Structures are given as C-alpha cells and as structure tokens.
Amino acid sequence: MARLKSVSHEDELSLVEHLDELRTRIIVCVSVLVVSMSLCFWQNEHLLEIAKGPLPAGQDLITLGVTEQFTTTLTVSAYFAIVLALPIIIYQAYAYVLPAFSDTERRSVRPLIFLAPILFIGGAVFAYFVVMPPAIDFLLNFNDEQFISQLRAREYYSFFSTMLIALGLIFEIPLAILAVTRLGIVTPDQLAKNRRYAILVIAIVAALLPSIDPVTLMLEIVPIVVLYELSILLARAMGTPKEGAYSEPSAQEP
C-alpha cells in the first residue's frame, strides 16, 4: 500500500498515481470499517438495547428462523459501524478531491467538511428522540383493536437504521447549500426565489422515507424546511465568492 502524501493544487500526477492514491484511501476506509464493525459486534448487546429505546416499555421483538438472530445482530452492528467510521471516511474523500480546488476554493470548502459529521449526528439524534417515538406509538396503536401487533426484529431494526441514516443524510442540506453558494454555482437569492419548488421536493423526499404515517411525515418535513431557510440565511451571511473574504485581491496598476 502506497504511503499517503499531501498533494497540492499545482502538482501534476499521472493517472497511475491518482489510482494508487485512490486505492490507498479506499484501503484506509475499509480498514476503519473493519475495526468499527469488530468493535460494534463486540458490543452488540448494548447497541441492540439502544436501538430498542424508542419502543414502548415491555414491547418485545420476535425472530423467525434459525439464522435471523445472528443476521439481524450483524446488520445492526454494520449500521452502527458505518456511523462510527463516517468522520474518517468523509475526511479521506475530502483529502482525495482537495488538490482539485484552488487555494481560494479550498479555504471556502474546508470549514464545511468539519460540519458534515456534526450535522449527520444531529440528524440521527433528532430521528432517535423526536421522530421515532411518536411514529412508533402512532403506528402500533392505529386500529390496535383489530390487530395483535408483534414486531419482527429484522424489520424493526431495518426501519430504525434506515430512519436514522436517512435523516442524518437529510440534515446535510445546510452543508450542500453552503458548498454550492460558496463555489458560486447558485446564489442565496436564487435559492430563496425558488423555495416553493424546494419545499415541494422536500415533501417528496420526506414521503419516500421509511414511514407512511402523517405524524412522522410532518416531523420530517418541518425540520427540513427550517434547515433550508437557515441555510439561505447562513449563505447570505457568508457571502458569495465575489463578496466573501476569500476573494483573490485584484492586481493593482503601477
């Protein structure tokens, strides 16, 4: 495995060198995932208890089949391992594409990269404490006199993991908006002018998340709209590349 080295914007690398660097960073990411997976599988009992937190007290999970307990535990450990390894994976991706940016673009993008893990964790925490409990309560008590509800472990943990990861990724909206505005792709005024279309897209995305009840849908749409509006305000405060502090000074005439 080649040693990772710092590459500047001015360096010219061959295709082989680019591929070699990519391979090395992929190996680093895979190694981190393996270590995270080993740690999570070792502590799988605690992780399963954490995942059961949003369930009502006394609600048990059932399994069907001989291998389901093992495969479900393995799947939950893998989801937690991805979340645990995410900061390093994001850094490796950032370090690989960083040389393609100029010094001005690099100074604009660098602060945003450190926000990615924070926003992802914030979205996962929001899903765990705010979205999941009322969603599960609504779904389990809907027409409960007509059904005997028994939760299958595999389906519940899949629902739980998908919800947390989906909202974690959706909470990256401010990062994406700040990135495109700082790089000059769009302006905050354009984002504000087209907010109606953005809200429509947000509603469609929320409807595609792993929940179909109106309670969960509203709990998902409202914070996404708030994040969108806050992102526009923050983008205006930071300014566009021409207005920002990172703009290159113009050459002075003698």
Residue pairs with C-beta under 8 A, 6 or more apart in sequence:
1 23
1 24
1 27
2 20
2 21
2 23
2 24
3 24
4 21
4 24
4 25
4 28
4 95
7 13
7 21
7 98
7 99
8 99
9 99
9 100
9 101
9 102
9 103
9 106
11 99
13 21
21 96
22 96
25 92
25 93
25 95
25 96
28 88
28 92
29 85
29 88
29 89
29 92
32 85
32 88
32 89
33 81
33 82
33 85
33 89
35 85
36 80
36 81
36 82
36 84
36 85
37 77
37 78
37 81
39 81
39 84
40 47
40 77
40 78
40 80
40 81
40 84
41 73
41 74
41 77
44 73
44 76
44 77
47 76
47 77
47 80
48 73
48 76
48 157
51 76
51 157
51 160
51 161
52 59
52 61
53 128
54 128
54 132
54 133
54 136
54 160
55 61
55 136
55 151
55 156
56 136
56 137
56 140
59 140
59 151
60 151
61 151
61 152
61 153
61 156
62 150
62 151
62 152
62 153
63 69
63 72
63 152
63 153
63 154
64 152
68 153
68 154
69 153
71 154
72 153
72 154
72 157
75 154
75 157
75 158
75 161
76 157
76 161
79 161
79 164
79 165
82 165
83 120
83 121
83 124
83 164
83 165
83 168
86 117
86 120
87 116
87 117
90 113
90 116
90 117
91 113
94 113
98 106
101 109
104 241
104 246
104 247
104 248
105 182
105 183
107 246
108 182
108 183
108 241
108 244
108 246
109 179
109 182
109 183
112 175
112 178
112 179
112 182
115 174
115 175
116 172
116 175
119 168
119 171
119 172
119 174
119 175
120 168
120 169
120 171
120 172
121 168
122 168
122 171
123 164
123 167
123 168
123 169
123 170
123 171
123 172
124 164
124 165
124 167
124 168
126 167
126 171
126 223
127 163
127 164
127 166
127 167
127 168
128 164
130 219
131 163
131 167
131 211
131 216
131 219
131 220
132 160
132 163
134 215
134 216
134 219
135 163
135 211
135 213
135 215
135 216
135 219
138 213
138 215
138 216
139 213
140 149
142 213
159 210
159 211
162 209
162 210
163 209
163 210
163 211
166 209
166 210
167 209
167 220
170 205
170 220
170 224
170 227
171 223
171 227
173 224
173 227
173 228
173 231
174 227
174 230
174 231
174 234
177 191
177 228
177 231
177 232
177 235
178 231
178 234
178 235
178 238
180 186
181 187
181 188
181 191
181 235
181 238
181 240
182 235
182 238
182 240
182 241
182 244
183 241
184 240
184 241
184 242
187 240
188 232
188 235
188 236
188 240
191 198
191 228
191 231
191 232
191 235
192 232
195 228
195 229
195 232
198 228
199 225
199 228
202 221
202 224
202 225
202 228
203 221
205 224
206 217
206 220
206 221
206 224
207 217
209 216
209 220
211 217
211 220
238 244
239 245
241 247
